[in-house]
Amino acid sequence: MGEAALEVRNLSVTLNGTAVLSGLNLRVEEGEFLTIMGPNGAGKTVLVRALLGLMPYEGEVRWRPGIKIGYLPQGLNQMFVRDVPVTVGEFFGLRRVGAAETARCLELVGLPRAMAQKPAGYLSGGEFQRMLVAWVLAGRPQAVVLDEPTTAVDVAGGETIYSILGKAGREEKLTILNVTHDLNVVFAHSTHVLYLSRVGHRCFGVPREVLTPEVLNELYGAQLKFYTHP
């Protein structure tokens, strides 16, 4: 067993008198790619925010001492900066990231260095999401937390972003925690999956053990067909 990037013990979160998460235990090793899944309302974003200390919780959340974390919250797209006259390079400058590190991170996600001169609000949806991933990677974090980073792009663009993340994770030796509904991501890139349910149960482990037909039917509906290959 490797060194733990994150250990969670008996984590509980209550919002407006309702228990959203209760008694969650979790261990994520250095370099693992954990996908967090579950239906809407199951507490995925609440969990992410609790892990980052952005909301009150009970229990214990212990990141490896000194670990540097990059975070991409849910719902960011180019419309947030459409009316702000800021270039991609200036957007990176908000994090006090210099030109050389900006260029390195843009190239890491498959964007040219010249992209730094373009207005951030007028990139395509896929370019903007790649830029955000690059922005999260700026400063060389050891762990990144992403909350549905591909909601604003099409299927092909989403797969490209996850391929980039997987490659960056290997090259940069990152620990990745990612919230998504995309099964392709889970089976193609994830080492582990955490499934949260609205009815209170949860599953954690390798994808092919956790994502049973019952779990998938709860997540996607009874119309989903499930096939097991030998």
N, C-alpha and C positions, 0 to 999 in steps of 0.2 A: 504494500500500500504506500502510495506516494504522500508527499506533504499536502495537507489540506489547505486549499485557497480559502475555503469558507466552511464553517461549521455552524449549524443552526440547531438549537435545542429547545424543545417545548415552546415554539413560537406561537403566540396567539395575538390576534388583532380584532378589536371590537369597534364598530362604527355605529353611532347613534343607537347604542344598546343592542346591536345585532352582532353576533360572533361571525366574522368573515373567515377567519382562519383560527384553528384551534389545535394546539399540541403538535405542531409540525416539527419533525426532526429531519435533518438533511446534512449531507457531507459532500462537498465538491472538491475533488483533487486538483492539484495544479495541472493545467493543460487540458482539462476536460471541456467538452462542449455540451452543456446542459440545456435542453429545450423544455420550457414550461408551457404546458397545454391545458386546455379546459374550456368548457362552454362560457359564454358571456355571463358575468355575475359570479363566477367561481372564486375570484380573488387574485387573479394573476398579477394585475397591476398593483394591487394592494401589497402583495408579497414583495414585488420588486421594490416598491417604495419603502417598505419596512426594512428590507435587507440593506438599503442605502441610508437608513436612518432619517428618512424624510417624513416619517409619520410615527406616532407613538405605537408601541407594541409591548407585550409581556414575553418573557423568556430571554433567550440568549442568542445573539448574532455575533459571531466572532470571525472576522476576516484575518488572514495572516498578517501579523504585525508589519507595518511599513508598506503594504501592498498599495499600488496606485491603480485607481479604478476609473474607467471611462464609462459614461452613461449617455445613452440616446433614448430620450423619453418618447412616448407614443404621440403620434399626431402631428409631428413637424413636417411641413412641406414648403415649397417655394413661395406659397401665398403669404407666409409669415414675413417674408422680406421683400415681396414684390414691389412695394412702394418705398422701400428704403434704399437710397443710392449707395450700396455697399458692394464691392467686388468680392470674389471668392477669397482673394488674399487678405482683404480687410476683415472678412468674416473670421478667418483663422487668427488674425491679429487680436480679436477680442479675447482670445485665450493666451495672448502674448507669445504666439507661435511665429517664429521668423520665417523668412522666405525659403531657406534651405529645408527646414522641417516641413513646411507646407508643400513644397515640391516633392519631397520624399513620400509624404502621405498620399498625395494625389496620384503619384505613379503606382503606389501600393494597391490602389483600387482601380487602376486601369485608366486614369484620366491624365491628359497631357499637362506638363508644367504650365503651358500657356493659359490653361483654364483659370489660373489665379487672377488673370486680368479681366475676366468676364464678370458682368453683374450677376450676383448670386440669385437674385429673384427671377432671372430669365433663363435659367438652365431648364432642360427638359426634366420631367419627373424622375427618370432613371439617373440622370446626371446629378440631380440635386441629392438623391438618396445616397449615391456613391460619395458625394462630397461630404455628407453628414457622417458616413462611416469613416471617411478619412479624418474628419474633424475629431471624432471620438478617439481615433488611433494616434492623434497628434500628442506629443509629449510622452509617447511610449509607455502606456499603461500595461500593467501585468494582468489585469482582468477587465473585461468589458461587459456591460449589461445593456441589452437592447430590448425595447418593448415594442414589438410588432414593427420592425424597421422597413417593411416592404408594403405597407398598406396603400401607398400612393403610386405604386408601379404595377405593370402588368406581370403575368406569370413569368415570361422570359426574363424581364428585368429583375424580378425577385430572385430567380434562380441564379442570375449573374451575381447579384449582391451576396448571396449566401456562399457561392463558390469563392468569391473574393474573401469573404470572412473566414471560410475554412482555410484558404491558402495563407491569409495573414495570421491566423491562429497558429498554424504550423511554423511559419517562418519567424513570427515574433514570440512564439511559445506563450500564447495567451490562454487564459481561462475565460470561457465565453458562457454567459447566461443569456438566453434568448427566449422571448415570448413570441409564439407564432401559432397559427392554425394549420400550417402547411405541412402535410404528412411527408411530402417529398423531402423537405428540409430535415425532418426528423430522421428518416432512414438513410439519407445521403450524407449527412454531416454530423449528427449528434452521437456522442458517446453514451449519454444517458437522457432520460426524459422523466419529468415530474408531471403527473396528471392530477389536476385539482377538479373536484366535482362540486356542483351546487348542493348535492345532498350530503356532503360532509366527508365522503371517503376520498382517499388519495392513493396513488401508486407511484413508486419510484424505482427505477432500474434501467436496464438496457431496453431500447425501444421494442424489440420483438417479443420481449417478455411482458412489458407493461401494456402495450397497445393491443389488448385482446378484442375480439369481436364485440363484446359487451361495452367496453370503453369506447370503441369507435362509434358504435350505434348511439351512445349517449352524446358524443361530441358532434357527429355529423347527421344523425337521424337514421331511422331504420332502413332508408333506401340505399345506404351504402353497402356495396358488395365486398365481402372479405374473402380473399383467396390465400391459401397456404401453399407455397411451392416446396417441393421436396429438396 
